[in-house]
């Protein structure tokens, strides 16, 4: 789905549609309908409006379409309210980036339709780095559970 269709569907799939959402982002329903109509060339959503729509609706299709059109993916960060550990969030983001490394390297080695021993070695290194990062994430997640259990026992 493209960005324009995603914006249109985000608005029109929301209960009450543009009439319910427009006042919440500070514009009229008619203007919002025009902004998300793929056939209208005179009105466009701003980035701030698109962000508000996603926050209000919880519908991330605009973000997903934008990412897909740029050969990227958007993933949810873990919601761990008991842990305010920014290193955990950083770890997840790093894994996401390494996942991109795996995909882009695979795309590069497949470009000519054959895989050489050197390309396999390069891919193996990246996969190994991903394994290390995933093991570190698992350790950090387990530590969150252990820390929560320790705090619960103290209370």
Beta strands, then each sheet from edge to edge (+ up, - down):
end
